[in-house]
């Protein structure tokens, strides 16, 4: 695996190093020793799988509040998405900055998302599927989010919005005095 730091502190894109032969390919998607080298020392406690059917759909921007903040790792296994993270950590040098990258079944890239980040994505094709690894269990009392078109962040989504859930569309805009989570 090749870990490449993004412009946001402590987050990484991860490229797989597949072994290929006439049968196909094989690649590790997690190795404790390699992840410890980037400071990851928590256990993955929950894995989720999502499917999104329509190109242009936005899911996000989601996070969990203390004490249930979580590290996530995301991989697209069908289709293609524009995956976005926003640094919401109080005092961070990259506070309220965002990073986006294409994750696809074809490029096999993953995104490592530290605690204190909001996460979301926009589908770039129909029929997209993502696998999520989490270091905390989902807690409905700790779930939170920011609006996908938050003006203090100004995410540049690549496509016109075609679909969004009522829950995601009702995430609040940040107060101008927001100091982080």
N, C-alpha and C positions, 0 to 999 in steps of 0.2 A: 504494500500500500504506500502511496505517496501522499503525505500530508502537506498541504500548501496553506499557509496563513492567509486569511482574507484581510481586508483593510480594517476589520473590526476586531479588537483585542480578544484573543483566546478562541476565536472561531476558525474553522478550517474547511477547505474543500478536500475531499479524499478521493484519490483516483485508485481504482483497483489495479492490480498487476496480474492479469489472468494468464494462466497456462493454457495454451491452445494446441490442439492436435486435430486429426481427422474426425474425431468424435464430437468436437465442440470445444468448450473451454471450462475452466475451473478457477475460482478466485476466492480467497478469504475476504470476508466482509468485516471481521472483527478478530483481533489478536490482542489479548490483554497486555502482553509485553510492549507491543507497538503503541497502544493507546496510553500506557503509563508514561511513555517518552514525551507526550504532549501534556502531561499533568492529569490525565483522566484516571481517577482511582475509585470511581463509584461503580456499583453493579447496575446492569440493565435489569429493571424489575418488571417492565411491561413492554410488549411489542404490539403495535397496532398496524392494521392494514386498511387503507381507504381506497375507494374507487370513485372517480368523478367522471361523468359521462360526456359533458359538453365543453368544447373548446371555448376559452375566454372566461370560464368560471373562476371566481376567487374564493379561496378558503382562508380565513385569518382576519386579523392578526392575533394569535392566541399566545397566552402564557399563564403560568400559575404563580400565585403570590406566596410569600413566606408563610409557614415553614415548608411549603410544598413546591418551591422553585425546583426546576428540573433541567437536566442536560438532555438534549435530544440529538439523535442522529437520524437523518432522513435519506431515503434512497427511492428513486422512481424505478419501478420494474415493468411498467407498461406505459407507452406514450411518452409525453414530454411536458415538463412544467417549468415555469420560471419561479424559482424558490427564493423567498425573501426573508431576511432576518433584520431586526431592529434592536439596537443596544439600548436597553432601558435601565441599565445599572447606575444607581446613584453614584456620582463621583467619577465615573468612567471617562477616560480621555476621548472615547468615541461615542459618548452619550448622544442619543437621538439620531445617530447616523445609521444608514441602512446599507445592506449589501444584497445583491441579487445575482443568481447564476442559473443557468439551465441545467436541470437534472433530467436525464432521459434513460430509457431502457437501452438505448444505443451507446451513450457515452459512459454508462455505468458509474457516474460520479455520485458521491455522497456528500452531505453537508453536516458538519459537527457544530452544534449550537449550544453555547454555554448557558448556565443559569442566568436569569435576568434578561433574557432576550425574548421579544415577541417573534412569532414565526407564522408565515403564511405562504401561499403560492397561487399562481394563476396557471390554468391549464393552457398549453400551447397546441394541444391536439385533442381530439375526442378520445374517450376511453383510457383515462390515465389511472394508474394505480401506484400508491406509495406505501412503503414500509417505514414505520417510525419505531425507534428504540427510545425508551424513557428510563431515567434514573429514579423517578418517583411515580407512584401510582396516581392515576387520575383521581382528583378530588373535586367534585362539583362545587363545593364551598370555596375552593381556592382558584377556580377558573376566572380568567379575566382576559381583556383584549383591548386593542386600540383600533380605531377606524382605519379601514384599508386606504382611505384617501386623506389621512391625517396631514394637515398643512404644515405642522412643525417638523414633519419627517419628509414629506414630498416624494414618496415612492413613485418611480416612473414605471408603471406597468406597461408591458409591451403590446397588449391587445385591448380593445374596447371590452368593457365588462359585459358579459352576457347573462351571468347568473351569480347570485350570492344568497346565502341563507338569511332569514330574518334576524337570527341571533347575531351573525357577523355584521350585518348592515346596521344593527342597533348598538354596536360597540361605541363608546363615547369618544368624542374628540378630547385631546389632552388640554388641560388648563395651561395657560401661558406660564404659570408658576410651577408646573410639574417638575419635581426634583428627582424622580426615578423610583425604582422599586428595590 
